[in-house]
């Protein structure tokens, strides 16, 4: 496993803190248009995902990629989690990974 460039766990609120860095986020697909997806983050913010192939609407996907300004993520790889996902627990994980327990995640 390559640990030289870890992906930070983020939700919509935390995304802007990591512009230009590799991040990991879970989004629910609400619109897909030729490689550009509009998704809802686990904290209900709208994100734009570039480079994601066609994924069924309303599915949750984990994306790993580079965060850009204006809540945009350029995808390097992704995983389809299906139609159910515990968004509350993921948000708690994001807060821990970017706060008190950051050293455990990076």
Secondary structure, DSSP 8 states (H G I E B T S, - for coil): ---TT--EE--HHHHGGGTTSEEEEEEEEEEEETTEEEEEETTS-EEEEES-----TT-EEEEEEEEETTTEEEEEEEEEEES---HHHHHHHHHHHTTTTHHHH-
